[in-house]
Structures are given as structure tokens and as C-alpha cells.
């Protein structure tokens, strides 16, 4: 543990990072079983959150709820979500002998990478596993969605069998509206038709699954979107029919063999959007209904709130704690985060795959005013080297909505070409502030600048004081731009980010 502490301290002192992964990596090299050793000392067990999109936001929301329920979450708040990042988070609370120093009400709350799930779950032995969704993402690293689903199914099969033998099962909290995720609760027999409910005496009834989903069909349409990643039934292979689809392949579905969306225990029965200011949600749970004013916009955040509320329900958190935690939520770094820069608001949106990009663009459209926009595309390992996914994202919806545009990142030119074919560059609105610099021919307010710091400066020069610059960017681009904002004193380091 001493080596882990020193590694973290050196990383922070030298400015190379927040010491969010290196200490755990070093500790694992010294003791390969360190993650299991530390996790078994958590007084109230652990919760593991995984999925393609929404892991960090769901974990932040759940943190606020659990605190108001009287628990003390110990978590990998920085988003370092491999096994080494989780080990680092716990090592920071251990003494030199490896004894975890944690209050009696401490519960582990760890988000984990999709591919790391199979390693994290057996080591952490969580009480609750939350799965948000499964979309196509980083194909060169993860493979197709069926590959990831297979890894998850095998990990859950092994974990469930091992822990049931000891008399302690793991509760699954699953998205009922994602057919691949919902099928994780089926044990290969099709979709269970009801969620776990808990009697007042705390005794469990039914299968160890709590489903969550959206019941307000006003926000859906018939049939899956172009970017859908689940078009056949995971139980029988028949083609899925979507009477209602909300985005991607998320919606209400059935197949010709009779499998269908399971009935969610925790559901949103009414959703009303308040522009970019937030969302009004009416939740229904087995413990009663609950009105929540969520301070962030977007349908995807409704699902994040549902996942957090369902996990809290599984942990027996009371309804007032669920409401208070969700209503006090503040955005995690880069996820609809607002940063003030020189009298302008910089609105950061992470988008790393086709469905994520489509939801980012849909969320920005909640503000109908013409926009100043900075888009950044990287292709580092954490982003996925293959950026062909941008051709499956619906950038066409930006046409006629943008006043000034800056394109940046390692693959800025590729993204500029995609925007050209989407009609965005030819439909820029007149701007009173047209800056100097290399531009795209015929579009004086559109610029390609691969360097993120210079791109930010250029985009801000196009944005008048009092206006908002919307920044949509992939993962490593988000970290790089966040670092620029931190170095300039506009934002705190991301590893200091914490839900309040």
C-alpha cells in the first residue's frame, strides 16, 4: 500500500494525472489479489455499474442518493474504471498493512469498463450490479455488441452460481428497454416478465432482478433508429418489433416467439422536458410514486436517473432519499458540464459512439436558438481507432442550426468531411463575429483546427459574451480540453470531481 500511495502522490505532484490508476496497477503487480482483499472489507458490500453509456452519470446520481440514505459511498469518482482504477480508489482508504479504513456505513460504488466487467465482478463480489445499456462502441477493442453481451452473460453465470452456493445472491438492476441488457436476467430462458419486489419485512420475492424503463410513450416513435444495435431477439433470434422506440434500439419491443420487454419495477410514467434547464419526471416504484425535478436535460439522463433510482430501491433506500439525491445532482466532468470562461458559458458534452452522438445532438436541440459549436474527434485507444462510426451518427440534424462551427481533434478533417456531406457547412447561419484563420471554403464561420487549445480560443472568439459555446467531443478529446480549462483556472481537475 505504501508503494500505491507514493505512486499516486508523485502522479499528482508532477501534473501527470490524478493518480487514478497507477497506484492500483502497482498494487496489483505486488499483490494480484489486492482488489478482492480490499473489497471484502467493505462494511456494506459493493455496487458495480457498467454499460456503454451513462456509467459515470448513473454512479454520480446514485452517490447522492446513498449519502442521503445514510450511507458512505467509496467510489472511483474520477471515472478510472478498469480494475486498477477501482483498486486505486480503495487503496486510498487503506493503511500500510492493507486494512481498509472505512466507517461502518461504507458501501463500495464502482463503475467499470464493459470489457473489465468479467474481471471486476468476481473480485468485488457486488451486492448489486447495474447495467445501463449496450451499444456499439470501440469495435477494435470490444468487438460487436454480441461479443460484449457474451462476456457479461458468462461473468454473471459464474458469479450467480458461485454466490448462490454460499446463500448470497447478487441483485441485477437492468434496463428493461434494452433487449440485450434485459436478457441478462433470463438465464437463457427468455425474458422474465416481472421484476424483484421487496416486501415490507425485507424478504425478497421473485427473481433477483430489478428492471427499470420508460413508460411515457409520447417521446417515442415506431421502429428502431438507423443506429440501432439490437434488431433480433437475444432469446430466439427472431426479428424484434418496436411499437415504441425512444432512441437507438431502446424502447418497447416484442418478437414473434412471444418474448417481450419485461415489466419494469421502477419506471418513468411521465417525462416533461424544460429545455436545457432540466427535466420533470414522475417515477413509479413498488414503494410508491415520486416526482423528481432532474437538473440536467436529455432523454438519456432520464434513463440514468431510472438506473440510479432502481439501484437505490434494490438497496432499500427510502423514496425521500431518492428524490433528494436526484434533485441535488450536478453533472460529472464533461457530461453536460458548464464552465464559465470570459463571460461565456462552455457547455461540455461527451459523445463517443453513434447513439451517444445522436442523443447529444438531440439534447442540444432542446435549445432552439442558433448555436456556436465546437466538435472534436480523437482516435486514441480510449476512443477507438476506427472512427467510421461518425457516418452512422445523424449530423444532418445540425443543418441550419449552427451560427459558428469549429472542428478539432486528431481526426478533425474526417469529421469536417462528414459535416460537409451532412449539409452542415453549407447551412451555417450569418454570424456577427467572423474570426480570422484557416476555414472551410465557402463557410467563413467554420474552421478546422486540430489543436484543441487553439480550437477553443477560436470558437470562443466567435461566441459573444453572455452566449454559450456548445462543445461535443470524444473521450480523450474531452480529457484534453478539460486539462486546458484546468490549466487556465476555469475548472477543477477532473479527479477532484465529486457529486454533492
C-alpha positions as CSV (number, residue, x, y, z in Angstrom):
1,X,0.0,0.0,0.0
2,X,2.9,2.3,0.7
3,X,4.0,2.0,-3.0
4,X,0.5,2.8,-4.2
5,X,0.3,5.9,-2.0
6,X,3.7,7.1,-3.3
7,X,2.7,6.4,-7.0
8,X,-0.4,8.5,-6.6
9,X,1.3,11.3,-4.8
10,X,4.1,11.5,-7.5
11,X,1.5,11.4,-10.3
12,X,-0.4,14.4,-8.8
13,X,2.7,16.3,-7.9
14,X,4.2,16.1,-11.3
15,X,1.0,17.1,-13.0
16,X,0.8,13.8,-15.0
17,X,-2.6,13.0,-13.7
18,X,-4.7,12.5,-10.5
19,X,-3.1,9.2,-9.5
20,X,-6.4,7.5,-10.5
21,X,-4.9,4.3,-12.0
22,X,-1.2,4.0,-11.5
23,X,-1.4,3.2,-7.7
24,X,-3.8,0.3,-8.3
25,X,-1.7,-1.0,-11.2
26,X,1.4,-1.0,-8.9
27,X,-0.6,-2.6,-6.1
28,X,-1.8,-5.4,-8.4
29,X,1.7,-6.1,-9.6
30,X,2.8,-6.6,-5.9
31,X,-0.4,-8.4,-4.9
32,X,-2.6,-9.7,-7.8
33,X,-5.4,-10.4,-5.3
34,X,-5.4,-6.8,-3.9
35,X,-8.8,-5.9,-5.4
36,X,-10.6,-8.9,-3.8
37,X,-8.8,-8.4,-0.5
38,X,-9.9,-4.7,-0.2
39,X,-13.4,-5.3,-1.5
40,X,-14.1,-8.0,1.1
41,X,-13.5,-5.4,3.8
42,X,-16.3,-3.1,2.6
43,X,-18.7,-3.0,5.6
44,X,-21.9,-2.7,3.4
45,X,-20.7,-4.6,0.3
46,X,-20.4,-3.0,-3.1
47,X,-22.4,-1.9,-6.2
48,X,-20.9,-2.2,-9.7
49,X,-22.2,-0.1,-12.6
50,X,-21.4,-1.0,-16.2
51,X,-22.8,-0.3,-19.7
52,X,-21.8,1.5,-22.8
53,X,-23.2,5.0,-22.0
54,X,-24.2,6.6,-18.7
55,X,-21.9,4.7,-16.2
56,X,-20.3,7.9,-14.7
57,X,-23.5,9.9,-14.6
58,X,-25.5,7.0,-13.0
59,X,-22.8,6.4,-10.4
60,X,-22.8,10.2,-9.5
61,X,-26.6,10.2,-9.2
62,X,-26.6,7.0,-7.0
63,X,-23.8,8.5,-4.8
64,X,-26.1,11.5,-3.9
65,X,-29.0,9.1,-3.1
66,X,-26.9,6.8,-0.9
67,X,-25.5,9.7,1.0
68,X,-29.0,10.9,1.8
69,X,-29.9,7.4,2.8
70,X,-27.2,7.4,5.5
71,X,-24.6,5.5,3.6
72,X,-21.0,6.5,2.8
73,X,-20.1,5.6,-0.8
74,X,-16.5,4.7,-1.5
75,X,-16.1,5.1,-5.3
76,X,-13.8,5.6,-8.2
77,X,-15.1,9.1,-8.7
78,X,-12.6,10.1,-11.4
79,X,-14.1,7.5,-13.8
80,X,-10.9,5.4,-13.9
81,X,-13.0,2.2,-14.5
82,X,-10.6,-0.6,-15.0
83,X,-9.7,-3.0,-12.2
84,X,-6.6,-0.9,-11.4
85,X,-8.8,2.3,-11.0
86,X,-11.1,0.6,-8.6
87,X,-8.1,-0.8,-6.6
88,X,-6.7,2.7,-6.5
89,X,-9.9,4.1,-5.1
90,X,-9.9,1.6,-2.2
91,X,-6.1,1.7,-1.6
92,X,-6.5,5.4,-0.9
93,X,-8.6,4.4,2.1
94,X,-6.3,1.6,3.4
95,X,-3.4,1.7,5.8
96,X,0.1,0.3,5.0
97,X,-0.9,-3.2,6.2
98,X,-3.8,-3.3,3.6
99,X,-6.5,-2.8,6.2
100,X,-9.4,-0.7,4.9
101,X,-10.1,2.3,7.0
102,X,-13.8,2.9,6.4
103,X,-16.8,3.8,8.5
104,X,-19.3,1.1,9.3
105,X,-21.8,2.6,6.8
106,X,-19.4,2.4,3.9
107,X,-20.6,0.9,0.6
108,X,-18.4,0.5,-2.5
109,X,-19.8,2.1,-5.6
110,X,-17.7,1.4,-8.7
111,X,-18.3,2.0,-12.3
112,X,-16.5,-0.5,-14.6
113,X,-15.5,-0.7,-18.2
114,X,-17.5,-3.1,-20.3
115,X,-14.5,-5.3,-21.0
116,X,-13.2,-5.2,-17.5
117,X,-16.5,-6.3,-16.1
118,X,-15.6,-10.0,-16.2
119,X,-12.5,-9.4,-14.0
120,X,-14.1,-6.8,-11.6
121,X,-17.2,-8.7,-10.7
122,X,-15.6,-11.9,-9.3
123,X,-13.1,-9.8,-7.4
124,X,-15.5,-7.3,-5.9
125,X,-18.4,-9.7,-5.3
126,X,-21.0,-6.9,-5.5
127,X,-24.4,-6.9,-3.8
128,X,-25.9,-5.1,-6.8
129,X,-24.9,-5.0,-10.4
130,X,-26.3,-2.2,-12.6
131,X,-26.3,-2.4,-16.4
132,X,-27.3,0.8,-18.2
133,X,-27.3,-0.2,-21.9
134,X,-25.2,-1.9,-24.6
135,X,-24.4,0.0,-27.8
136,X,-21.7,-0.4,-30.5
137,X,-18.6,1.3,-29.1
138,X,-14.8,0.9,-29.8
139,X,-15.3,-2.1,-32.2
140,X,-11.5,-2.5,-32.4
141,X,-11.3,-3.1,-28.6
142,X,-14.6,-4.6,-27.6
143,X,-15.9,-6.3,-30.8
144,X,-19.6,-6.3,-31.7
145,X,-22.3,-5.9,-29.1
146,X,-22.9,-9.7,-29.1
147,X,-19.3,-10.3,-28.0
148,X,-19.7,-7.9,-25.0
149,X,-23.1,-9.5,-24.1
150,X,-21.5,-12.9,-24.1
151,X,-18.7,-11.7,-21.8
152,X,-21.3,-10.3,-19.4
153,X,-23.5,-13.4,-19.5
154,X,-20.6,-15.7,-18.7
155,X,-19.4,-13.4,-15.9
156,X,-22.9,-13.3,-14.4
157,X,-23.4,-17.0,-14.8
158,X,-20.3,-17.8,-12.9
159,X,-20.9,-15.1,-10.2
160,X,-24.5,-16.2,-9.7
161,X,-23.7,-19.8,-9.4
162,X,-20.8,-19.3,-7.0
163,X,-22.6,-16.9,-4.7
164,X,-25.9,-18.8,-4.6
165,X,-23.9,-21.8,-3.3
166,X,-22.9,-19.6,-0.4
167,X,-26.5,-18.4,0.1
168,X,-26.0,-14.9,-1.0
169,X,-27.2,-13.8,-4.5
170,X,-26.3,-10.7,-6.4
171,X,-29.2,-8.4,-7.4
172,X,-29.2,-7.3,-11.1
173,X,-30.6,-3.9,-12.0
174,X,-31.2,-4.0,-15.7
175,X,-32.6,-1.7,-18.4
176,X,-35.9,-3.3,-19.5
177,X,-35.9,-1.2,-22.6
178,X,-32.6,-2.6,-24.0
179,X,-33.4,-6.1,-25.2
180,X,-29.8,-7.3,-24.9
181,X,-29.4,-6.0,-21.3
182,X,-32.9,-7.2,-20.3
183,X,-32.0,-10.7,-21.5
184,X,-29.1,-10.8,-18.9
185,X,-31.8,-11.6,-16.3
186,X,-33.2,-14.6,-18.2
187,X,-30.7,-17.3,-17.6
188,X,-31.1,-18.3,-21.2
189,X,-34.9,-19.0,-20.9
190,X,-36.2,-15.8,-22.4
191,X,-37.2,-12.5,-20.7
192,X,-38.5,-12.7,-17.1
193,X,-41.9,-10.9,-17.0
194,X,-41.6,-9.3,-13.6
195,X,-39.0,-7.6,-11.5
196,X,-38.0,-8.3,-8.0
197,X,-40.2,-6.7,-5.4
198,X,-39.4,-6.4,-1.7
199,X,-42.0,-7.0,1.0
200,X,-42.1,-4.6,3.9
201,X,-40.3,-7.1,6.0
202,X,-37.4,-7.1,3.6
203,X,-37.9,-10.6,2.2
204,X,-37.3,-11.0,-1.5
205,X,-40.0,-12.2,-3.8
206,X,-39.4,-13.3,-7.4
207,X,-36.2,-13.5,-9.5
208,X,-33.1,-11.4,-8.3
209,X,-33.7,-8.7,-11.0
210,X,-34.9,-5.2,-10.7
211,X,-35.9,-3.8,-14.1
212,X,-36.2,-0.1,-14.9
213,X,-37.7,1.6,-18.0
214,X,-39.6,4.4,-19.6
215,X,-43.4,4.2,-19.9
216,X,-44.1,7.6,-21.3
217,X,-44.6,6.7,-25.0
218,X,-45.0,10.4,-26.1
219,X,-41.3,10.6,-26.6
220,X,-41.0,7.5,-28.8
221,X,-41.6,6.6,-32.4
222,X,-42.4,3.3,-34.2
223,X,-39.4,1.2,-35.2
224,X,-35.7,1.4,-34.3
225,X,-33.4,4.1,-35.4
226,X,-30.7,3.7,-38.1
227,X,-28.0,3.4,-35.4
228,X,-29.9,0.6,-33.6
229,X,-27.6,-2.2,-32.4
230,X,-30.3,-4.8,-31.4
231,X,-32.7,-5.8,-34.1
232,X,-33.1,-9.5,-33.3
233,X,-34.4,-11.2,-30.2
234,X,-31.5,-12.3,-27.9
235,X,-33.5,-15.3,-26.7
236,X,-34.6,-16.8,-30.0
237,X,-33.1,-14.8,-32.9
238,X,-36.4,-13.7,-34.4
239,X,-36.7,-10.1,-35.6
240,X,-37.8,-7.7,-32.9
241,X,-40.8,-5.4,-33.5
242,X,-40.7,-2.0,-31.8
243,X,-44.2,-0.4,-31.3
244,X,-42.3,2.3,-29.5
245,X,-38.6,3.2,-29.8
246,X,-37.1,6.1,-27.8
247,X,-33.5,6.2,-29.3
248,X,-31.1,3.7,-30.9
249,X,-32.7,0.3,-30.0
250,X,-34.0,1.5,-26.6
251,X,-37.8,1.1,-26.4
252,X,-40.7,-1.3,-26.1
253,X,-40.3,-4.5,-28.1
254,X,-41.7,-7.9,-28.8
255,X,-40.7,-10.8,-31.0
256,X,-42.7,-13.4,-33.0
257,X,-41.8,-16.1,-30.4
258,X,-43.6,-14.2,-27.6
259,X,-40.6,-12.7,-25.9
260,X,-41.1,-9.1,-24.9
261,X,-39.9,-6.2,-22.8
262,X,-40.1,-7.2,-19.1
263,X,-42.4,-5.1,-16.9
264,X,-40.1,-2.6,-15.0
265,X,-40.4,-2.3,-11.3
266,X,-39.0,1.3,-11.4
267,X,-40.4,3.3,-14.3
268,X,-40.9,6.8,-15.5
269,X,-44.6,7.2,-16.1
270,X,-44.3,10.9,-17.2
271,X,-41.4,13.0,-18.5
272,X,-41.6,16.7,-19.3
273,X,-38.5,18.5,-20.7
274,X,-37.7,22.0,-19.5
275,X,-35.2,22.8,-22.3
276,X,-31.6,22.6,-21.2
277,X,-32.5,23.6,-17.7
278,X,-33.7,20.1,-16.7
279,X,-36.5,17.5,-16.7
280,X,-39.6,16.8,-14.7
281,X,-40.0,13.1,-14.1
282,X,-42.8,11.1,-12.3
283,X,-41.3,7.8,-11.1
284,X,-43.4,4.8,-10.1
285,X,-41.8,2.2,-7.8
286,X,-43.2,-0.6,-5.7
287,X,-42.9,1.7,-2.7
288,X,-45.0,4.5,-4.3
289,X,-44.8,7.3,-6.8
290,X,-42.2,10.1,-6.7
291,X,-42.0,13.4,-8.6
292,X,-38.4,14.5,-9.3
293,X,-37.0,17.7,-10.8
294,X,-33.9,16.5,-12.5
295,X,-31.4,19.4,-13.0
296,X,-30.0,18.1,-16.3
297,X,-31.7,17.7,-19.7
298,X,-31.9,14.8,-22.1
299,X,-33.8,11.5,-22.5
300,X,-30.6,9.6,-21.9
301,X,-30.4,11.3,-18.4
302,X,-33.9,10.1,-17.7
303,X,-32.6,6.6,-18.1
304,X,-29.5,7.4,-16.0
305,X,-31.9,8.6,-13.2
306,X,-34.0,5.5,-13.6
307,X,-30.9,3.3,-13.3
308,X,-29.8,5.1,-10.1
309,X,-33.3,5.0,-8.6
310,X,-33.7,1.3,-9.3
311,X,-30.3,0.6,-7.8
312,X,-31.3,2.7,-4.7
313,X,-34.6,0.8,-4.5
314,X,-32.6,-2.5,-4.6
315,X,-30.5,-1.3,-1.7
316,X,-33.7,-0.3,0.2
317,X,-33.1,3.5,0.1
318,X,-36.3,5.4,1.0
319,X,-38.1,7.5,-1.6
320,X,-37.2,10.8,0.0
321,X,-33.5,10.0,-0.3
322,X,-34.0,9.1,-4.0
323,X,-35.7,12.4,-4.7
324,X,-33.2,14.5,-2.7
325,X,-30.2,12.7,-4.3
326,X,-31.5,13.1,-7.9
327,X,-32.6,16.7,-7.4
328,X,-29.2,17.7,-5.9
329,X,-27.3,16.1,-8.8
330,X,-24.6,18.1,-10.6
331,X,-23.1,17.0,-13.9
332,X,-20.0,14.9,-13.9
333,X,-17.0,16.3,-15.7
334,X,-17.6,16.6,-19.4
335,X,-21.1,15.2,-19.2
336,X,-23.3,18.3,-19.7
337,X,-20.9,20.2,-17.6
338,X,-21.0,24.0,-17.6
339,X,-17.7,26.0,-17.3
340,X,-17.6,29.8,-17.3
341,X,-14.9,31.3,-19.5
342,X,-14.5,35.1,-20.0
343,X,-18.2,35.8,-19.6
344,X,-19.2,32.9,-21.9
345,X,-20.6,29.5,-20.9
346,X,-18.7,26.5,-22.2
347,X,-21.2,23.5,-22.3
348,X,-19.3,20.2,-22.5
349,X,-21.0,17.1,-23.9
350,X,-19.3,13.7,-24.2
351,X,-20.3,11.7,-27.3
352,X,-18.2,8.6,-28.2
353,X,-20.4,6.4,-30.4
354,X,-23.3,6.8,-32.9
355,X,-26.1,6.6,-30.3
356,X,-24.3,8.8,-27.9
357,X,-23.7,11.4,-30.6
358,X,-27.4,11.3,-31.6
359,X,-28.5,11.8,-28.1
360,X,-26.0,14.7,-27.6
361,X,-27.4,16.4,-30.7
362,X,-31.0,15.7,-29.6
363,X,-30.3,17.2,-26.2
364,X,-28.7,20.4,-27.7
365,X,-31.8,20.7,-29.9
366,X,-33.8,21.3,-26.7
367,X,-32.5,24.9,-27.1
368,X,-33.9,26.1,-30.4
369,X,-31.6,29.1,-30.6
370,X,-28.8,29.1,-33.3
371,X,-25.6,27.6,-31.7
372,X,-21.9,28.2,-31.5
373,X,-20.4,24.7,-31.8
374,X,-17.1,23.1,-31.3
375,X,-16.8,19.4,-32.3
376,X,-13.7,17.3,-31.6
377,X,-12.9,13.8,-32.7
378,X,-10.0,11.7,-31.5
379,X,-8.9,8.2,-32.3
380,X,-6.7,7.2,-29.4
381,X,-7.0,3.8,-27.7
382,X,-9.6,5.0,-25.2
383,X,-11.7,6.4,-28.1
384,X,-11.4,3.5,-30.5
385,X,-9.1,3.7,-33.5
386,X,-11.9,3.2,-36.0
387,X,-13.8,6.5,-36.4
388,X,-16.1,5.3,-39.2
389,X,-18.9,5.4,-36.7
390,X,-19.4,9.1,-37.5
391,X,-21.1,8.1,-40.7
392,X,-23.9,6.4,-38.6
393,X,-24.5,9.5,-36.5
394,X,-27.2,11.9,-37.6
395,X,-25.3,15.1,-38.0
396,X,-27.9,16.1,-40.6
397,X,-30.0,17.4,-37.7
398,X,-27.4,20.3,-37.2
399,X,-28.1,21.7,-40.7
400,X,-29.5,25.2,-40.3
401,X,-29.0,25.2,-36.5
402,X,-25.3,26.4,-36.3
403,X,-24.1,30.0,-36.3
404,X,-20.3,29.3,-35.9
405,X,-18.5,25.9,-36.2
406,X,-15.0,24.8,-35.2
407,X,-13.9,21.2,-35.9
408,X,-10.9,19.8,-33.9
409,X,-9.1,16.7,-32.7
410,X,-6.8,14.2,-34.3
411,X,-9.4,13.3,-36.9
412,X,-10.7,16.8,-37.5
413,X,-10.5,16.5,-41.2
414,X,-12.6,13.3,-41.3
415,X,-15.2,15.0,-39.1
416,X,-15.2,18.1,-41.4
417,X,-15.9,15.8,-44.4
418,X,-18.8,14.1,-42.6
419,X,-20.3,17.5,-41.7
420,X,-19.9,18.7,-45.3
421,X,-21.9,15.7,-46.5
422,X,-24.5,16.3,-43.8
423,X,-25.1,19.7,-45.2
424,X,-24.0,21.5,-42.0
425,X,-21.2,23.6,-43.6
426,X,-23.4,24.9,-46.4
427,X,-26.2,25.9,-44.0
428,X,-24.3,28.0,-41.4
429,X,-26.3,31.0,-40.2
430,X,-24.9,34.5,-40.5
431,X,-22.6,35.4,-37.6
432,X,-21.8,39.0,-36.4
433,X,-18.4,37.7,-35.3
434,X,-16.3,36.1,-38.1
435,X,-12.8,35.5,-37.0
436,X,-9.5,35.0,-38.9
437,X,-7.9,31.7,-39.6
438,X,-7.9,28.7,-41.9
439,X,-11.5,27.9,-42.8
440,X,-13.6,25.6,-44.9
441,X,-14.1,27.0,-48.3
442,X,-17.4,28.8,-48.6
443,X,-18.0,28.9,-44.9
444,X,-16.2,31.9,-43.3
445,X,-17.5,31.0,-39.8
446,X,-16.4,27.3,-40.0
447,X,-12.8,26.4,-39.1
448,X,-10.7,23.2,-38.9
449,X,-8.1,23.4,-36.1
450,X,-6.7,20.0,-34.9
451,X,-5.1,21.6,-31.8
452,X,-7.7,21.7,-29.1
453,X,-6.4,24.7,-27.2
454,X,-6.3,26.8,-30.3
455,X,-9.7,25.5,-31.4
456,X,-11.2,26.5,-28.1
457,X,-9.7,30.0,-28.4
458,X,-11.0,30.3,-32.0
459,X,-14.5,29.1,-31.0
460,X,-14.7,31.5,-28.1
461,X,-13.7,34.3,-30.4
462,X,-16.9,33.5,-32.4
463,X,-19.0,33.5,-29.3
464,X,-20.1,36.8,-27.9
465,X,-20.1,37.5,-24.1
466,X,-23.2,36.1,-22.5
467,X,-23.6,33.4,-25.1
468,X,-22.9,29.7,-24.9
469,X,-20.3,27.7,-26.7
470,X,-21.5,24.1,-27.1
471,X,-18.6,21.6,-27.2
472,X,-19.3,18.0,-28.3
473,X,-16.3,15.7,-28.1
474,X,-15.0,12.2,-27.8
475,X,-13.4,10.8,-24.6
476,X,-9.7,11.7,-24.9
477,X,-10.6,15.0,-26.5
478,X,-12.8,15.7,-23.6
479,X,-10.0,15.0,-21.1
480,X,-7.5,17.1,-23.2
481,X,-9.9,20.1,-23.3
482,X,-10.7,19.7,-19.6
483,X,-7.0,19.9,-19.0
484,X,-6.8,23.1,-20.9
485,X,-9.6,24.6,-18.9
486,X,-8.0,23.4,-15.7
487,X,-4.6,24.8,-16.6
488,X,-6.2,28.2,-17.3
489,X,-8.0,28.2,-13.9
490,X,-11.6,27.8,-15.3
491,X,-12.2,24.3,-13.9
492,X,-11.0,22.0,-11.1
493,X,-9.0,18.8,-12.0
494,X,-11.4,16.1,-13.1
495,X,-10.1,13.7,-10.4
496,X,-11.4,16.1,-7.8
497,X,-14.9,15.9,-9.3
498,X,-17.4,14.7,-6.8
499,X,-21.2,14.5,-6.5
500,X,-22.7,16.9,-4.0
